[in-house]
Amino acid sequence: MKKFANSIVEFLKEEDGPTAVEYAVMLALIVVVCLAAIGTVGSSSKAKFEEVGNAIAGTTP
């Protein structure tokens, strides 16, 4: 049991690898990219739906 406790303490003392701050920055960047992509796709699809709707109705903008 002591060996297990020592291994946990050593793991917590290590400072290798990404930290919580780095994970938060990566998550923020991913969210920004996703929001930009969703906005672009939304605008494009709205324009296409309006075009198709006008074509079905027989009107032109």
PQR file of N, CA, C, O and H, with PARSE charges and radii, in Angstrom:
ATOM      1  N   MET A   1       0.828  -1.196   0.000 -0.4000 1.5000
ATOM      2  CA  MET A   1       0.000   0.000   0.000 -0.0000 2.0000
ATOM      3  C   MET A   1       0.871   1.258   0.000  0.5500 1.7000
ATOM      4  O   MET A   1       0.530   2.262  -0.625 -0.5500 1.4000
ATOM      5  N   LYS A   2       1.993   1.188   0.707 -0.4000 1.5000
ATOM      6  CA  LYS A   2       2.889   2.339   0.761 -0.0000 2.0000
ATOM      7  C   LYS A   2       3.488   2.629  -0.618  0.5500 1.7000
ATOM      8  O   LYS A   2       3.675   3.785  -0.996 -0.5500 1.4000
ATOM      9  H   LYS A   2       2.270   0.373   1.215  0.4000 1.0000
ATOM     10  N   LYS A   3       3.782   1.566  -1.355 -0.4000 1.5000
ATOM     11  CA  LYS A   3       4.328   1.752  -2.700 -0.0000 2.0000
ATOM     12  C   LYS A   3       3.311   2.467  -3.599  0.5500 1.7000
ATOM     13  O   LYS A   3       3.675   3.334  -4.394 -0.5500 1.4000
ATOM     14  H   LYS A   3       3.629   0.627  -1.048  0.4000 1.0000
ATOM     15  N   PHE A   4       2.048   2.099  -3.464 -0.4000 1.5000
ATOM     16  CA  PHE A   4       0.983   2.736  -4.242 -0.0000 2.0000
ATOM     17  C   PHE A   4       0.869   4.218  -3.883  0.5500 1.7000
ATOM     18  O   PHE A   4       0.750   5.066  -4.768 -0.5500 1.4000
ATOM     19  H   PHE A   4       1.752   1.396  -2.818  0.4000 1.0000
ATOM     20  N   ALA A   5       0.905   4.527  -2.587 -0.4000 1.5000
ATOM     21  CA  ALA A   5       0.826   5.914  -2.132 -0.0000 2.0000
ATOM     22  C   ALA A   5       2.023   6.711  -2.629  0.5500 1.7000
ATOM     23  O   ALA A   5       1.872   7.861  -3.042 -0.5500 1.4000
ATOM     24  H   ALA A   5       1.002   3.838  -1.869  0.4000 1.0000
ATOM     25  N   ASN A   6       3.202   6.119  -2.595 -0.4000 1.5000
ATOM     26  CA  ASN A   6       4.399   6.806  -3.089 -0.0000 2.0000
ATOM     27  C   ASN A   6       4.308   7.079  -4.582  0.5500 1.7000
ATOM     28  O   ASN A   6       4.728   8.139  -5.048 -0.5500 1.4000
ATOM     29  H   ASN A   6       3.325   5.185  -2.260  0.4000 1.0000
ATOM     30  N   SER A   7       3.762   6.130  -5.337 -0.4000 1.5000
ATOM     31  CA  SER A   7       3.638   6.341  -6.780 -0.0000 2.0000
ATOM     32  C   SER A   7       2.655   7.466  -7.090  0.5500 1.7000
ATOM     33  O   SER A   7       2.854   8.214  -8.047 -0.5500 1.4000
ATOM     34  H   SER A   7       3.421   5.269  -4.959  0.4000 1.0000
ATOM     35  N   ILE A   8       1.596   7.594  -6.289 -0.4000 1.5000
ATOM     36  CA  ILE A   8       0.644   8.697  -6.482 -0.0000 2.0000
ATOM     37  C   ILE A   8       1.311  10.033  -6.155  0.5500 1.7000
ATOM     38  O   ILE A   8       1.130  11.010  -6.881 -0.5500 1.4000
ATOM     39  H   ILE A   8       1.434   6.987  -5.511  0.4000 1.0000
ATOM     40  N   VAL A   9       2.068  10.080  -5.085 -0.4000 1.5000
ATOM     41  CA  VAL A   9       2.756  11.310  -4.706 -0.0000 2.0000
ATOM     42  C   VAL A   9       3.749  11.711  -5.798  0.5500 1.7000
ATOM     43  O   VAL A   9       3.826  12.885  -6.160 -0.5500 1.4000
ATOM     44  H   VAL A   9       2.216   9.286  -4.495  0.4000 1.0000
ATOM     45  N   GLU A  10       4.499  10.757  -6.318 -0.4000 1.5000
ATOM     46  CA  GLU A  10       5.449  11.051  -7.393 -0.0000 2.0000
ATOM     47  C   GLU A  10       4.731  11.547  -8.650  0.5500 1.7000
ATOM     48  O   GLU A  10       5.208  12.464  -9.318 -0.5500 1.4000
ATOM     49  H   GLU A  10       4.435   9.804  -6.023  0.4000 1.0000
ATOM     50  N   PHE A  11       3.592  10.944  -8.968 -0.4000 1.5000
ATOM     51  CA  PHE A  11       2.814  11.372 -10.126 -0.0000 2.0000
ATOM     52  C   PHE A  11       2.358  12.814  -9.962  0.5500 1.7000
ATOM     53  O   PHE A  11       2.424  13.594 -10.913 -0.5500 1.4000
ATOM     54  H   PHE A  11       3.205  10.199  -8.425  0.4000 1.0000
ATOM     55  N   LEU A  12       1.897  13.177  -8.774 -0.4000 1.5000
ATOM     56  CA  LEU A  12       1.426  14.540  -8.533 -0.0000 2.0000
ATOM     57  C   LEU A  12       2.570  15.553  -8.528  0.5500 1.7000
ATOM     58  O   LEU A  12       2.353  16.724  -8.839 -0.5500 1.4000
ATOM     59  H   LEU A  12       1.843  12.544  -8.003  0.4000 1.0000
ATOM     60  N   LYS A  13       3.775  15.124  -8.183 -0.4000 1.5000
ATOM     61  CA  LYS A  13       4.922  16.024  -8.168 -0.0000 2.0000
ATOM     62  C   LYS A  13       5.459  16.292  -9.574  0.5500 1.7000
ATOM     63  O   LYS A  13       6.098  17.320  -9.797 -0.5500 1.4000
ATOM     64  H   LYS A  13       3.951  14.172  -7.930  0.4000 1.0000
ATOM     65  N   GLU A  14       5.216  15.394 -10.519 -0.4000 1.5000
ATOM     66  CA  GLU A  14       5.735  15.563 -11.877 -0.0000 2.0000
ATOM     67  C   GLU A  14       5.117  16.792 -12.525  0.5500 1.7000
ATOM     68  O   GLU A  14       3.934  17.078 -12.344 -0.5500 1.4000
ATOM     69  H   GLU A  14       4.698  14.559 -10.338  0.4000 1.0000
ATOM     70  N   GLU A  15       5.925  17.501 -13.270 -0.4000 1.5000
ATOM     71  CA  GLU A  15       5.443  18.680 -13.966 -0.0000 2.0000
ATOM     72  C   GLU A  15       5.574  18.501 -15.477  0.5500 1.7000
ATOM     73  O   GLU A  15       5.589  19.485 -16.217 -0.5500 1.4000
ATOM     74  H   GLU A  15       6.886  17.268 -13.417  0.4000 1.0000
ATOM     75  N   ASP A  16       5.665  17.284 -15.929 -0.4000 1.5000
ATOM     76  CA  ASP A  16       5.772  17.022 -17.358 -0.0000 2.0000
ATOM     77  C   ASP A  16       4.382  17.043 -17.989  0.5500 1.7000
ATOM     78  O   ASP A  16       3.372  16.812 -17.324 -0.5500 1.4000
ATOM     79  H   ASP A  16       5.653  16.485 -15.328  0.4000 1.0000
ATOM     80  N   GLY A  17       4.360  17.320 -19.262 -0.4000 1.5000
ATOM     81  CA  GLY A  17       3.101  17.264 -19.993 -0.0000 2.0000
ATOM     82  C   GLY A  17       2.271  18.526 -19.830  0.5500 1.7000
ATOM     83  O   GLY A  17       2.643  19.453 -19.110 -0.5500 1.4000
ATOM     84  H   GLY A  17       5.181  17.508 -19.803  0.4000 1.0000
ATOM     85  N   PRO A  18       1.143  18.533 -20.515 -0.5600 1.5000
ATOM     86  CA  PRO A  18       0.290  19.726 -20.494  0.2800 2.0000
ATOM     87  C   PRO A  18      -0.358  19.946 -19.123  0.5500 1.7000
ATOM     88  O   PRO A  18      -0.652  19.003 -18.389 -0.5500 1.4000
ATOM     89  N   THR A  19      -0.561  21.189 -18.818 -0.4000 1.5000
ATOM     90  CA  THR A  19      -1.201  21.545 -17.554 -0.0000 2.0000
ATOM     91  C   THR A  19      -2.652  21.903 -17.808  0.5500 1.7000
ATOM     92  O   THR A  19      -3.101  21.930 -18.953 -0.5500 1.4000
ATOM     93  H   THR A  19      -0.322  21.955 -19.415  0.4000 1.0000
ATOM     94  N   ALA A  20      -3.375  22.174 -16.753 -0.4000 1.5000
ATOM     95  CA  ALA A  20      -4.790  22.524 -16.886 -0.0000 2.0000
ATOM     96  C   ALA A  20      -4.968  23.811 -17.685  0.5500 1.7000
ATOM     97  O   ALA A  20      -5.947  23.957 -18.418 -0.5500 1.4000
ATOM     98  H   ALA A  20      -3.010  22.152 -15.822  0.4000 1.0000
ATOM     99  N   VAL A  21      -4.033  24.739 -17.549 -0.4000 1.5000
ATOM    100  CA  VAL A  21      -4.128  25.995 -18.291 -0.0000 2.0000
ATOM    101  C   VAL A  21      -3.986  25.736 -19.786  0.5500 1.7000
ATOM    102  O   VAL A  21      -4.713  26.317 -20.592 -0.5500 1.4000
ATOM    103  H   VAL A  21      -3.238  24.621 -16.954  0.4000 1.0000
ATOM    104  N   GLU A  22      -3.064  24.879 -20.148 -0.4000 1.5000
ATOM    105  CA  GLU A  22      -2.883  24.560 -21.566 -0.0000 2.0000
ATOM    106  C   GLU A  22      -4.115  23.865 -22.123  0.5500 1.7000
ATOM    107  O   GLU A  22      -4.519  24.128 -23.256 -0.5500 1.4000
ATOM    108  H   GLU A  22      -2.474  24.408 -19.492  0.4000 1.0000
ATOM    109  N   TYR A  23      -4.710  22.983 -21.337 -0.4000 1.5000
ATOM    110  CA  TYR A  23      -5.942  22.338 -21.778 -0.0000 2.0000
ATOM    111  C   TYR A  23      -7.049  23.364 -21.968  0.5500 1.7000
ATOM    112  O   TYR A  23      -7.814  23.271 -22.928 -0.5500 1.4000
ATOM    113  H   TYR A  23      -4.382  22.769 -20.417  0.4000 1.0000
ATOM    114  N   ALA A  24      -7.150  24.339 -21.075 -0.4000 1.5000
ATOM    115  CA  ALA A  24      -8.182  25.369 -21.186 -0.0000 2.0000
ATOM    116  C   ALA A  24      -7.975  26.210 -22.437  0.5500 1.7000
ATOM    117  O   ALA A  24      -8.943  26.557 -23.116 -0.5500 1.4000
ATOM    118  H   ALA A  24      -6.529  24.414 -20.295  0.4000 1.0000
ATOM    119  N   VAL A  25      -6.729  26.540 -22.751 -0.4000 1.5000
ATOM    120  CA  VAL A  25      -6.446  27.317 -23.963 -0.0000 2.0000
ATOM    121  C   VAL A  25      -6.797  26.512 -25.206  0.5500 1.7000
ATOM    122  O   VAL A  25      -7.386  27.052 -26.143 -0.5500 1.4000
ATOM    123  H   VAL A  25      -5.944  26.258 -22.200  0.4000 1.0000
ATOM    124  N   MET A  26      -6.448  25.239 -25.229 -0.4000 1.5000
ATOM    125  CA  MET A  26      -6.793  24.404 -26.376 -0.0000 2.0000
ATOM    126  C   MET A  26      -8.303  24.299 -26.536  0.5500 1.7000
ATOM    127  O   MET A  26      -8.814  24.376 -27.654 -0.5500 1.4000
ATOM    128  H   MET A  26      -5.970  24.800 -24.468  0.4000 1.0000
ATOM    129  N   LEU A  27      -9.016  24.126 -25.437 -0.4000 1.5000
ATOM    130  CA  LEU A  27     -10.468  24.033 -25.491 -0.0000 2.0000
ATOM    131  C   LEU A  27     -11.078  25.327 -26.011  0.5500 1.7000
ATOM    132  O   LEU A  27     -12.008  25.293 -26.816 -0.5500 1.4000
ATOM    133  H   LEU A  27      -8.601  24.064 -24.529  0.4000 1.0000
ATOM    134  N   ALA A  28     -10.567  26.462 -25.561 -0.4000 1.5000
ATOM    135  CA  ALA A  28     -11.076  27.755 -26.025 -0.0000 2.0000
ATOM    136  C   ALA A  28     -10.858  27.913 -27.530  0.5500 1.7000
ATOM    137  O   ALA A  28     -11.745  28.394 -28.235 -0.5500 1.4000
ATOM    138  H   ALA A  28      -9.811  26.490 -24.906  0.4000 1.0000
ATOM    139  N   LEU A  29      -9.704  27.519 -28.019 -0.4000 1.5000
ATOM    140  CA  LEU A  29      -9.439  27.612 -29.459 -0.0000 2.0000
ATOM    141  C   LEU A  29     -10.355  26.692 -30.255  0.5500 1.7000
ATOM    142  O   LEU A  29     -10.842  27.070 -31.320 -0.5500 1.4000
ATOM    143  H   LEU A  29      -8.984  27.129 -27.447  0.4000 1.0000
ATOM    144  N   ILE A  30     -10.588  25.504 -29.752 -0.4000 1.5000
ATOM    145  CA  ILE A  30     -11.487  24.574 -30.432 -0.0000 2.0000
ATOM    146  C   ILE A  30     -12.899  25.142 -30.486  0.5500 1.7000
ATOM    147  O   ILE A  30     -13.569  25.038 -31.513 -0.5500 1.4000
ATOM    148  H   ILE A  30     -10.192  25.196 -28.887  0.4000 1.0000
ATOM    149  N   VAL A  31     -13.357  25.744 -29.386 -0.4000 1.5000
ATOM    150  CA  VAL A  31     -14.698  26.328 -29.357 -0.0000 2.0000
ATOM    151  C   VAL A  31     -14.806  27.472 -30.366  0.5500 1.7000
ATOM    152  O   VAL A  31     -15.809  27.578 -31.072 -0.5500 1.4000
ATOM    153  H   VAL A  31     -12.812  25.829 -28.552  0.4000 1.0000
ATOM    154  N   VAL A  32     -13.794  28.320 -30.441 -0.4000 1.5000
ATOM    155  CA  VAL A  32     -13.813  29.439 -31.390 -0.0000 2.0000
ATOM    156  C   VAL A  32     -13.885  28.930 -32.827  0.5500 1.7000
ATOM    157  O   VAL A  32     -14.656  29.450 -33.634 -0.5500 1.4000
ATOM    158  H   VAL A  32     -12.979  28.234 -29.868  0.4000 1.0000
ATOM    159  N   VAL A  33     -13.093  27.926 -33.143 -0.4000 1.5000
ATOM    160  CA  VAL A  33     -13.108  27.367 -34.500 -0.0000 2.0000
ATOM    161  C   VAL A  33     -14.464  26.745 -34.813  0.5500 1.7000
ATOM    162  O   VAL A  33     -14.985  26.912 -35.916 -0.5500 1.4000
ATOM    163  H   VAL A  33     -12.467  27.503 -32.488  0.4000 1.0000
ATOM    164  N   CYS A  34     -15.035  26.031 -33.849 -0.4000 1.5000
ATOM    165  CA  CYS A  34     -16.358  25.415 -34.060 -0.0000 2.0000
ATOM    166  C   CYS A  34     -17.429  26.475 -34.276  0.5500 1.7000
ATOM    167  O   CYS A  34     -18.272  26.328 -35.161 -0.5500 1.4000
ATOM    168  H   CYS A  34     -14.612  25.896 -32.953  0.4000 1.0000
ATOM    169  N   LEU A  35     -17.410  27.536 -33.486 -0.4000 1.5000
ATOM    170  CA  LEU A  35     -18.404  28.595 -33.652 -0.0000 2.0000
ATOM    171  C   LEU A  35     -18.266  29.281 -35.003  0.5500 1.7000
ATOM    172  O   LEU A  35     -19.269  29.594 -35.645 -0.5500 1.4000
ATOM    173  H   LEU A  35     -16.725  27.657 -32.767  0.4000 1.0000
ATOM    174  N   ALA A  36     -17.043  29.515 -35.438 -0.4000 1.5000
ATOM    175  CA  ALA A  36     -16.836  30.130 -36.750 -0.0000 2.0000
ATOM    176  C   ALA A  36     -17.337  29.219 -37.864  0.5500 1.7000
ATOM    177  O   ALA A  36     -17.963  29.689 -38.814 -0.5500 1.4000
ATOM    178  H   ALA A  36     -16.228  29.261 -34.917  0.4000 1.0000
ATOM    179  N   ALA A  37     -17.071  27.935 -37.756 -0.4000 1.5000
ATOM    180  CA  ALA A  37     -17.519  26.995 -38.777 -0.0000 2.0000
ATOM    181  C   ALA A  37     -19.039  26.895 -38.804  0.5500 1.7000
ATOM    182  O   ALA A  37     -19.640  26.852 -39.878 -0.5500 1.4000
ATOM    183  H   ALA A  37     -16.563  27.553 -36.983  0.4000 1.0000
ATOM    184  N   ILE A  38     -19.657  26.859 -37.642 -0.4000 1.5000
ATOM    185  CA  ILE A  38     -21.118  26.774 -37.574 -0.0000 2.0000
ATOM    186  C   ILE A  38     -21.750  28.038 -38.159  0.5500 1.7000
ATOM    187  O   ILE A  38     -22.756  27.957 -38.864 -0.5500 1.4000
ATOM    188  H   ILE A  38     -19.169  26.894 -36.770  0.4000 1.0000
ATOM    189  N   GLY A  39     -21.174  29.193 -37.874 -0.4000 1.5000
ATOM    190  CA  GLY A  39     -21.686  30.446 -38.436 -0.0000 2.0000
ATOM    191  C   GLY A  39     -21.595  30.478 -39.940  0.5500 1.7000
ATOM    192  O   GLY A  39     -22.525  30.925 -40.612 -0.5500 1.4000
ATOM    193  H   GLY A  39     -20.356  29.259 -37.301  0.4000 1.0000
ATOM    194  N   THR A  40     -20.482  30.008 -40.480 -0.4000 1.5000
ATOM    195  CA  THR A  40     -20.296  29.979 -41.929 -0.0000 2.0000
ATOM    196  C   THR A  40     -21.266  29.017 -42.593  0.5500 1.7000
ATOM    197  O   THR A  40     -21.890  29.349 -43.601 -0.5500 1.4000
ATOM    198  H   THR A  40     -19.726  29.645 -39.935  0.4000 1.0000
ATOM    199  N   VAL A  41     -21.389  27.837 -42.031 -0.4000 1.5000
ATOM    200  CA  VAL A  41     -22.303  26.839 -42.592 -0.0000 2.0000
ATOM    201  C   VAL A  41     -23.744  27.330 -42.489  0.5500 1.7000
ATOM    202  O   VAL A  41     -24.539  27.121 -43.406 -0.5500 1.4000
ATOM    203  H   VAL A  41     -20.883  27.568 -41.212  0.4000 1.0000
ATOM    204  N   GLY A  42     -24.081  27.977 -41.381 -0.4000 1.5000
ATOM    205  CA  GLY A  42     -25.430  28.502 -41.213 -0.0000 2.0000
ATOM    206  C   GLY A  42     -25.774  29.564 -42.239  0.5500 1.7000
ATOM    207  O   GLY A  42     -26.874  29.558 -42.791 -0.5500 1.4000
ATOM    208  H   GLY A  42     -23.435  28.147 -40.637  0.4000 1.0000
ATOM    209  N   SER A  43     -24.856  30.469 -42.501 -0.4000 1.5000
ATOM    210  CA  SER A  43     -25.091  31.519 -43.497 -0.0000 2.0000
ATOM    211  C   SER A  43     -25.232  30.931 -44.893  0.5500 1.7000
ATOM    212  O   SER A  43     -26.105  31.328 -45.664 -0.5500 1.4000
ATOM    213  H   SER A  43     -23.962  30.474 -42.052  0.4000 1.0000
ATOM    214  N   SER A  44     -24.367  29.988 -45.201 -0.4000 1.5000
ATOM    215  CA  SER A  44     -24.416  29.360 -46.528 -0.0000 2.0000
ATOM    216  C   SER A  44     -25.703  28.580 -46.726  0.5500 1.7000
ATOM    217  O   SER A  44     -26.320  28.647 -47.790 -0.5500 1.4000
ATOM    218  H   SER A  44     -23.657  29.666 -44.574  0.4000 1.0000
ATOM    219  N   SER A  45     -26.106  27.845 -45.710 -0.4000 1.5000
ATOM    220  CA  SER A  45     -27.324  27.044 -45.852 -0.0000 2.0000
ATOM    221  C   SER A  45     -28.556  27.929 -45.909  0.5500 1.7000
ATOM    222  O   SER A  45     -29.507  27.608 -46.622 -0.5500 1.4000
ATOM    223  H   SER A  45     -25.605  27.790 -44.846  0.4000 1.0000
ATOM    224  N   LYS A  46     -28.564  29.041 -45.172 -0.4000 1.5000
ATOM    225  CA  LYS A  46     -29.702  29.961 -45.235 -0.0000 2.0000
ATOM    226  C   LYS A  46     -29.854  30.518 -46.642  0.5500 1.7000
ATOM    227  O   LYS A  46     -30.963  30.574 -47.173 -0.5500 1.4000
ATOM    228  H   LYS A  46     -27.791  29.302 -44.593  0.4000 1.0000
ATOM    229  N   ALA A  47     -28.755  30.928 -47.243 -0.4000 1.5000
ATOM    230  CA  ALA A  47     -28.810  31.461 -48.603 -0.0000 2.0000
ATOM    231  C   ALA A  47     -29.298  30.403 -49.584  0.5500 1.7000
ATOM    232  O   ALA A  47     -30.100  30.698 -50.470 -0.5500 1.4000
ATOM    233  H   ALA A  47     -27.854  30.883 -46.811  0.4000 1.0000
ATOM    234  N   LYS A  48     -28.824  29.186 -49.431 -0.4000 1.5000
ATOM    235  CA  LYS A  48     -29.234  28.110 -50.341 -0.0000 2.0000
ATOM    236  C   LYS A  48     -30.710  27.778 -50.163  0.5500 1.7000
ATOM    237  O   LYS A  48     -31.412  27.565 -51.152 -0.5500 1.4000
ATOM    238  H   LYS A  48     -28.173  28.946 -48.712  0.4000 1.0000
ATOM    239  N   PHE A  49     -31.199  27.728 -48.915 -0.4000 1.5000
ATOM    240  CA  PHE A  49     -32.612  27.456 -48.673 -0.0000 2.0000
ATOM    241  C   PHE A  49     -33.493  28.559 -49.260  0.5500 1.7000
ATOM    242  O   PHE A  49     -34.554  28.274 -49.815 -0.5500 1.4000
ATOM    243  H   PHE A  49     -30.628  27.901 -48.112  0.4000 1.0000
ATOM    244  N   GLU A  50     -33.062  29.811 -49.141 -0.4000 1.5000
ATOM    245  CA  GLU A  50     -33.829  30.912 -49.734 -0.0000 2.0000
ATOM    246  C   GLU A  50     -33.846  30.794 -51.250  0.5500 1.7000
ATOM    247  O   GLU A  50     -34.875  31.040 -51.881 -0.5500 1.4000
ATOM    248  H   GLU A  50     -32.200  30.042 -48.689  0.4000 1.0000
ATOM    249  N   GLU A  51     -32.724  30.424 -51.836 -0.4000 1.5000
ATOM    250  CA  GLU A  51     -32.649  30.250 -53.291 -0.0000 2.0000
ATOM    251  C   GLU A  51     -33.592  29.149 -53.750  0.5500 1.7000
ATOM    252  O   GLU A  51     -34.324  29.327 -54.724 -0.5500 1.4000
ATOM    253  H   GLU A  51     -31.888  30.225 -51.324  0.4000 1.0000
ATOM    254  N   VAL A  52     -33.582  28.028 -53.068 -0.4000 1.5000
ATOM    255  CA  VAL A  52     -34.455  26.911 -53.423 -0.0000 2.0000
ATOM    256  C   VAL A  52     -35.919  27.283 -53.208  0.5500 1.7000
ATOM    257  O   VAL A  52     -36.771  26.959 -54.035 -0.5500 1.4000
ATOM    258  H   VAL A  52     -32.987  27.884 -52.277  0.4000 1.0000
ATOM    259  N   GLY A  53     -36.213  27.965 -52.095 -0.4000 1.5000
ATOM    260  CA  GLY A  53     -37.581  28.388 -51.831 -0.0000 2.0000
ATOM    261  C   GLY A  53     -38.115  29.322 -52.892  0.5500 1.7000
ATOM    262  O   GLY A  53     -39.262  29.200 -53.322 -0.5500 1.4000
ATOM    263  H   GLY A  53     -35.520  28.228 -51.424  0.4000 1.0000
ATOM    264  N   ASN A  54     -37.275  30.260 -53.314 -0.4000 1.5000
ATOM    265  CA  ASN A  54     -37.682  31.176 -54.385 -0.0000 2.0000
ATOM    266  C   ASN A  54     -37.874  30.434 -55.706  0.5500 1.7000
ATOM    267  O   ASN A  54     -38.785  30.753 -56.470 -0.5500 1.4000
ATOM    268  H   ASN A  54     -36.344  30.359 -52.965  0.4000 1.0000
ATOM    269  N   ALA A  55     -37.029  29.455 -55.975 -0.4000 1.5000
ATOM    270  CA  ALA A  55     -37.164  28.687 -57.209 -0.0000 2.0000
ATOM    271  C   ALA A  55     -38.456  27.872 -57.201  0.5500 1.7000
ATOM    272  O   ALA A  55     -39.122  27.753 -58.229 -0.5500 1.4000
ATOM    273  H   ALA A  55     -36.290  29.196 -55.354  0.4000 1.0000
ATOM    274  N   ILE A  56     -38.805  27.321 -56.066 -0.4000 1.5000
ATOM    275  CA  ILE A  56     -40.052  26.537 -55.966 -0.0000 2.0000
ATOM    276  C   ILE A  56     -41.262  27.464 -56.110  0.5500 1.7000
ATOM    277  O   ILE A  56     -42.241  27.106 -56.765 -0.5500 1.4000
ATOM    278  H   ILE A  56     -38.264  27.418 -55.230  0.4000 1.0000
ATOM    279  N   ALA A  57     -41.198  28.642 -55.507 -0.4000 1.5000
ATOM    280  CA  ALA A  57     -42.306  29.593 -55.562 -0.0000 2.0000
ATOM    281  C   ALA A  57     -42.409  30.266 -56.915  0.5500 1.7000
ATOM    282  O   ALA A  57     -43.436  30.863 -57.237 -0.5500 1.4000
ATOM    283  H   ALA A  57     -40.403  28.933 -54.975  0.4000 1.0000
ATOM    284  N   GLY A  58     -41.358  30.177 -57.707 -0.4000 1.5000
ATOM    285  CA  GLY A  58     -41.364  30.787 -59.035 -0.0000 2.0000
ATOM    286  C   GLY A  58     -41.025  32.258 -59.021  0.5500 1.7000
ATOM    287  O   GLY A  58     -41.321  32.968 -59.981 -0.5500 1.4000
ATOM    288  H   GLY A  58     -40.524  29.693 -57.445  0.4000 1.0000
ATOM    289  N   THR A  59     -40.414  32.728 -57.959 -0.4000 1.5000
ATOM    290  CA  THR A  59     -40.019  34.115 -57.881 -0.0000 2.0000
ATOM    291  C   THR A  59     -38.504  34.213 -57.889  0.5500 1.7000
ATOM    292  O   THR A  59     -37.799  33.256 -57.569 -0.5500 1.4000
ATOM    293  H   THR A  59     -40.173  32.151 -57.179  0.4000 1.0000
ATOM    294  N   THR A  60     -38.023  35.379 -58.259 -0.4000 1.5000
ATOM    295  CA  THR A  60     -36.584  35.622 -58.206 -0.0000 2.0000
ATOM    296  C   THR A  60     -36.344  36.829 -57.324  0.5500 1.7000
ATOM    297  O   THR A  60     -37.146  37.763 -57.323 -0.5500 1.4000
ATOM    298  H   THR A  60     -38.596  36.157 -58.519  0.4000 1.0000
ATOM    299  N   PRO A  61     -35.271  36.825 -56.587 -0.5600 1.5000
ATOM    300  CA  PRO A  61     -35.011  37.970 -55.693  0.2800 2.0000
ATOM    301  C   PRO A  61     -34.623  39.219 -56.439  0.5500 1.7000
ATOM    302  O   PRO A  61     -34.376  40.255 -55.822 -0.5500 1.4000
TER
END
